[in-house]
């Protein structure tokens, strides 16, 4: 199956790719990563209206849904552009359904509300934070984009229920301790609450918890797809230039087979991601399984594709000067971000019947 985008979606993806090519080329990306401050890119991204795509127009966005957000994530991954804040805003949108001003602030101004969960686990309510006399106490390691967030959205597990709390990141009771990652286009930090002031928001916790995990799975898979597309392009371009025994290495059968394998991974991943996004957008009953398939299969395939691309580049692929490492590291982090493929495969197994239905 090959998923077909509409003309409007194709135009949007092409326009964003061209914009990123002009504003977020590899030299610019390297500069942002070297300084550790992506604020310049974030201002451009928000100022030119791209951050509002996928958010309702009534909330200050440009319209569209999860598929448009997935297309955005794909292009950000393809450029290795800083995206932790945007990704967090896209993930938490359903949980903030009754907080219209916060969604509007994200779409119009780039204000980030970060989901305060471990970035290496499937998003679920945390048990390491407790409420006590109106304050929050506890610690959450490795929260994506926490250091640059305006506020934190904390899902707290209490017995069999989940409550959602909004906490100002600047509150005196909040400690944010950044960690370094090999992929410097994203960032994480440990968050410590010491009698932090929080506001409980009204929401239906069970479905929101599920939708949050679905969006995280689809958007990270889309990001991995973009990184995989770029690594394929780099590998093909290099194989046409690099010569051995007087011939481009791209003419060798082994290289052709490797490139064909990479292309199959990219093409299948595109359909998987788009179908999962559309399934979630249409609220199909199997949308959670479709999202799990996207996260497990696409991020694993992109990470493996990165290894092939590195092999085809040879020694130059290991150098800091070559752009390959930007996307290689991106794909490797996407594989683990919000849950490794094994964890998502477990969800798929749980959702599928162990025995075929009897007639």
C-alpha positions as CSV (number, residue, x, y, z in Angstrom):
1,X,0.0,0.0,0.0
2,X,1.3,3.5,-0.9
3,X,-0.4,6.3,1.0
4,X,-1.3,9.3,-1.2
5,X,-1.3,12.8,0.1
6,X,-3.7,15.4,-1.1
7,X,-2.5,18.2,-3.4
8,X,-2.7,20.6,-0.4
9,X,-0.7,18.3,1.8
10,X,1.9,17.8,-0.9
11,X,2.2,21.6,-1.4
12,X,2.6,22.1,2.3
13,X,5.3,19.5,2.7
14,X,7.2,20.9,-0.4
15,X,6.9,24.5,0.9
16,X,8.2,23.6,4.3
17,X,11.1,21.6,2.9
18,X,12.0,24.6,0.7
19,X,11.7,27.0,3.7
20,X,13.9,24.7,5.8
21,X,16.4,24.4,3.0
22,X,16.7,28.2,3.0
23,X,16.5,28.9,6.7
24,X,17.9,25.7,8.3
25,X,20.7,24.4,6.1
26,X,23.3,22.2,7.7
27,X,25.6,25.2,8.5
28,X,22.8,27.0,10.3
29,X,21.9,23.8,12.2
30,X,25.5,23.2,13.2
31,X,25.6,26.8,14.6
32,X,22.5,26.3,16.7
33,X,23.7,23.0,18.0
34,X,27.2,24.3,18.8
35,X,25.7,27.2,20.9
36,X,23.1,24.9,22.5
37,X,20.6,27.7,21.9
38,X,17.9,26.9,19.3
39,X,16.0,30.2,20.1
40,X,16.9,31.7,16.7
41,X,15.4,28.9,14.8
42,X,12.3,28.7,17.0
43,X,11.6,32.4,16.4
44,X,11.8,31.9,12.7
45,X,9.6,28.8,12.8
46,X,6.9,30.5,14.8
47,X,7.2,33.9,13.1
48,X,6.7,32.5,9.7
49,X,3.6,30.5,10.8
50,X,4.9,27.0,10.5
51,X,4.4,26.2,14.2
52,X,0.6,26.8,13.9
53,X,0.0,24.1,11.3
54,X,-1.9,21.2,12.7
55,X,-3.6,23.4,15.3
56,X,-7.2,24.5,15.1
57,X,-7.8,28.0,13.5
58,X,-10.1,28.8,16.4
59,X,-7.0,28.4,18.7
60,X,-4.7,30.6,16.6
61,X,-3.4,27.8,14.4
62,X,-3.3,27.4,10.7
63,X,-5.6,24.4,10.6
64,X,-5.0,20.8,9.8
65,X,-4.6,17.8,12.1
66,X,-2.3,15.1,13.1
67,X,-1.3,14.2,9.5
68,X,-0.2,17.8,9.0
69,X,1.8,17.6,12.2
70,X,3.4,14.4,11.1
71,X,4.4,16.0,7.8
72,X,5.9,18.8,9.8
73,X,7.8,16.4,12.0
74,X,9.1,14.5,8.9
75,X,10.6,17.7,7.5
76,X,12.1,18.8,10.8
77,X,13.8,15.4,11.0
78,X,14.9,15.7,7.4
79,X,16.7,18.9,8.3
80,X,17.9,17.8,11.8
81,X,16.3,21.1,13.0
82,X,15.8,21.7,16.8
83,X,12.3,20.5,17.6
84,X,11.9,19.4,21.2
85,X,9.7,22.3,22.1
86,X,7.5,22.0,19.0
87,X,7.1,18.3,19.5
88,X,6.0,18.7,23.1
89,X,3.4,21.3,22.1
90,X,2.0,19.0,19.5
91,X,1.9,16.0,21.9
92,X,0.1,17.8,24.8
93,X,-2.6,19.6,22.7
94,X,-5.4,17.1,23.4
95,X,-4.7,17.1,27.2
96,X,-5.1,20.9,27.1
97,X,-8.5,20.8,25.4
98,X,-10.0,22.9,28.2
99,X,-7.0,25.3,28.3
100,X,-7.6,27.2,25.0
101,X,-5.2,30.0,25.9
102,X,-2.3,27.7,26.3
103,X,-2.9,26.0,23.0
104,X,-3.2,29.4,21.4
105,X,0.1,30.5,23.0
106,X,1.8,27.4,21.5
107,X,0.4,28.0,18.0
108,X,1.0,31.7,17.9
109,X,4.0,32.4,20.1
110,X,5.8,29.1,20.5
111,X,5.1,28.9,24.2
112,X,6.0,25.3,25.3
113,X,4.1,23.2,27.7
114,X,6.2,20.1,28.2
115,X,4.7,16.7,29.1
116,X,6.6,15.8,32.3
117,X,7.2,12.1,31.7
118,X,10.4,10.1,31.0
119,X,11.5,10.7,27.4
120,X,12.7,7.1,27.1
121,X,9.4,5.5,28.1
122,X,6.0,5.2,26.6
123,X,4.0,8.2,28.0
124,X,2.1,7.1,31.1
125,X,1.2,8.8,34.4
126,X,4.1,9.2,36.7
127,X,4.2,7.5,40.1
128,X,7.4,9.4,41.3
129,X,5.5,12.6,42.0
130,X,2.9,13.1,44.7
131,X,0.6,15.9,45.8
132,X,0.9,17.0,49.4
133,X,-1.0,20.0,50.9
134,X,-1.4,21.6,47.5
135,X,2.3,21.2,46.5
136,X,4.0,18.7,44.2
137,X,6.9,16.6,45.4
138,X,9.1,14.1,43.5
139,X,11.5,13.8,40.6
140,X,11.1,12.9,36.9
141,X,14.3,12.2,34.9
142,X,14.9,12.9,31.3
143,X,11.9,15.2,30.4
144,X,12.1,16.3,26.8
145,X,12.4,20.0,26.3
146,X,12.0,20.8,30.0
147,X,14.8,23.4,30.1
148,X,13.0,25.6,27.5
149,X,9.4,25.1,28.6
150,X,7.2,27.8,30.1
151,X,5.2,25.2,32.1
152,X,5.0,21.5,32.8
153,X,2.0,19.2,32.4
154,X,2.4,16.5,35.0
155,X,0.1,13.4,34.8
156,X,0.1,11.9,38.3
157,X,-1.0,8.4,39.0
158,X,-3.1,8.1,42.2
159,X,-4.4,4.6,42.9
160,X,-6.4,3.7,39.7
161,X,-6.9,7.3,38.5
162,X,-4.8,9.9,36.8
163,X,-4.8,13.6,37.6
164,X,-3.3,16.3,35.4
165,X,-1.4,19.2,36.9
166,X,0.0,22.4,35.3
167,X,3.2,23.8,37.0
168,X,5.0,27.0,36.1
169,X,8.6,26.1,35.2
170,X,9.8,29.3,37.0
171,X,8.1,28.3,40.3
172,X,10.5,28.3,43.2
173,X,9.7,24.7,43.9
174,X,10.8,23.5,40.5
175,X,14.4,22.5,39.8
176,X,15.4,21.7,36.2
177,X,18.7,20.0,35.6
178,X,19.7,19.6,31.9
179,X,21.4,16.5,30.6
180,X,23.5,16.2,27.5
181,X,22.5,14.0,24.5
182,X,24.5,12.7,21.6
183,X,21.8,14.1,19.4
184,X,22.1,17.8,20.3
185,X,19.0,18.8,18.2
186,X,16.9,17.7,21.1
187,X,17.4,18.2,24.8
188,X,16.2,16.6,28.1
189,X,16.4,17.6,31.7
190,X,15.7,16.0,35.1
191,X,12.8,17.8,36.8
192,X,12.6,18.0,40.6
193,X,9.5,19.2,42.5
194,X,9.9,20.4,46.0
195,X,6.5,21.7,47.2
196,X,6.0,23.2,43.7
197,X,2.7,25.0,43.2
198,X,0.5,23.3,40.7
199,X,-3.0,23.7,39.3
200,X,-5.1,20.7,38.6
201,X,-6.9,20.9,35.3
202,X,-10.2,19.4,34.4
203,X,-10.0,16.5,31.9
204,X,-11.0,13.0,31.3
205,X,-7.7,11.3,32.1
206,X,-8.1,7.8,30.6
207,X,-8.7,8.8,26.9
208,X,-6.3,11.7,27.1
209,X,-3.5,9.4,28.3
210,X,-4.1,7.2,25.3
211,X,-4.2,10.0,22.8
212,X,-1.0,11.5,24.2
213,X,0.8,8.2,23.7
214,X,-0.6,7.9,20.2
215,X,0.6,11.4,19.2
216,X,4.0,10.8,20.6
217,X,4.4,7.6,18.7
218,X,3.2,9.0,15.4
219,X,5.2,12.2,15.5
220,X,8.5,10.5,16.6
221,X,8.0,8.0,13.8
222,X,7.5,10.8,11.4
223,X,10.7,12.5,12.6
224,X,12.6,9.2,12.1
225,X,11.2,8.9,8.6
226,X,12.6,12.4,7.7
227,X,16.0,11.5,9.0
228,X,16.0,8.2,7.1
229,X,15.1,10.0,3.9
230,X,18.0,12.4,4.3
231,X,20.5,9.6,5.1
232,X,19.3,7.8,1.9
233,X,19.8,10.9,-0.1
234,X,23.3,11.4,1.3
235,X,24.3,7.8,0.7
236,X,23.1,7.8,-2.9
237,X,24.8,11.2,-3.6
238,X,28.1,9.9,-2.1
239,X,28.0,6.6,-4.0
240,X,27.8,8.5,-7.3
241,X,30.9,10.6,-6.4
242,X,33.2,8.2,-4.6
243,X,35.2,6.1,-7.0
244,X,37.0,2.8,-6.6
245,X,38.9,0.9,-9.2
246,X,38.1,3.7,-11.6
247,X,34.3,3.4,-11.2
248,X,31.7,5.1,-8.9
249,X,31.0,2.8,-6.0
250,X,27.3,3.2,-6.8
251,X,27.8,1.0,-9.9
252,X,28.8,-2.0,-7.7
253,X,26.1,-4.6,-7.1
254,X,26.5,-4.7,-3.3
255,X,26.0,-0.9,-3.1
256,X,23.0,-1.1,-5.3
257,X,21.4,-3.7,-3.2
258,X,22.1,-1.7,0.0
259,X,20.6,1.4,-1.5
260,X,17.5,-0.6,-2.7
261,X,17.0,-1.9,0.8
262,X,17.2,1.6,2.2
263,X,14.6,2.8,-0.3
264,X,12.2,0.0,0.6
265,X,12.5,1.1,4.3
266,X,11.8,4.7,3.4
267,X,8.9,4.0,1.1
268,X,7.2,1.6,3.5
269,X,7.8,3.9,6.5
270,X,6.1,6.8,4.7
271,X,2.9,4.8,4.2
272,X,3.0,3.5,7.8
273,X,3.4,6.9,9.3
274,X,0.8,8.6,7.2
275,X,-1.7,5.8,7.7
276,X,-1.2,5.9,11.5
277,X,-1.6,9.7,11.6
278,X,-4.8,9.5,9.5
279,X,-6.1,6.6,11.6
280,X,-5.6,8.7,14.8
281,X,-7.2,11.8,13.1
282,X,-10.3,9.8,12.2
283,X,-10.5,8.2,15.6
284,X,-10.5,4.7,14.2
285,X,-10.9,1.9,16.8
286,X,-7.4,0.4,16.0
287,X,-5.6,3.8,16.1
288,X,-3.5,2.9,19.1
289,X,-2.3,-0.3,17.4
290,X,-1.5,1.6,14.2
291,X,0.5,4.2,16.2
292,X,2.4,1.4,18.0
293,X,3.3,-0.2,14.6
294,X,4.5,3.1,13.3
295,X,6.7,3.8,16.4
296,X,8.1,0.2,16.5
297,X,8.7,-0.4,12.8
298,X,9.6,3.0,11.5
299,X,12.0,4.0,14.2
300,X,13.7,0.6,14.2
301,X,14.0,0.7,10.4
302,X,15.4,4.2,10.4
303,X,18.1,3.3,13.0
304,X,19.1,0.3,10.9
305,X,19.1,2.3,7.8
306,X,21.5,4.7,9.5
307,X,24.0,1.8,10.0
308,X,23.8,1.0,6.3
309,X,24.3,4.6,5.3
310,X,27.3,4.8,7.6
311,X,28.8,1.7,6.0
312,X,28.3,3.0,2.4
313,X,30.1,6.3,3.4
314,X,33.1,4.5,4.8
315,X,35.5,6.5,6.8
316,X,34.2,9.9,5.9
317,X,30.8,9.0,7.5
318,X,32.5,9.0,10.9
319,X,33.9,12.5,10.6
320,X,32.4,15.5,12.3
321,X,32.6,17.6,9.1
322,X,30.2,15.3,7.2
323,X,26.5,15.9,7.8
324,X,25.6,12.2,8.1
325,X,26.2,12.2,11.9
326,X,23.4,14.8,12.3
327,X,20.8,12.4,11.0
328,X,22.4,9.2,12.3
329,X,22.2,10.5,15.8
330,X,18.7,11.8,15.2
331,X,17.4,8.4,14.1
332,X,19.2,6.6,17.0
333,X,17.4,8.9,19.5
334,X,14.1,8.5,17.8
335,X,14.4,4.8,18.2
336,X,14.4,5.2,22.0
337,X,12.3,8.5,22.3
338,X,9.0,7.8,24.1
339,X,9.7,4.0,24.2
340,X,11.9,1.6,22.4
341,X,10.4,-0.7,19.7
342,X,10.3,-3.6,22.1
343,X,7.9,-1.8,24.4
344,X,5.6,-0.8,21.5
345,X,5.7,-4.3,20.1
346,X,4.5,-5.5,23.5
347,X,1.5,-3.2,23.1
348,X,0.9,-4.6,19.6
349,X,1.0,-8.1,21.0
350,X,-1.4,-7.2,23.8
351,X,-3.9,-5.7,21.3
352,X,-3.9,-8.7,18.9
353,X,-5.8,-12.0,19.7
354,X,-3.5,-14.9,20.6
355,X,-5.8,-17.3,18.7
356,X,-7.7,-16.8,15.5
357,X,-11.4,-16.3,15.9
358,X,-13.6,-19.4,15.6
359,X,-16.3,-19.6,12.9
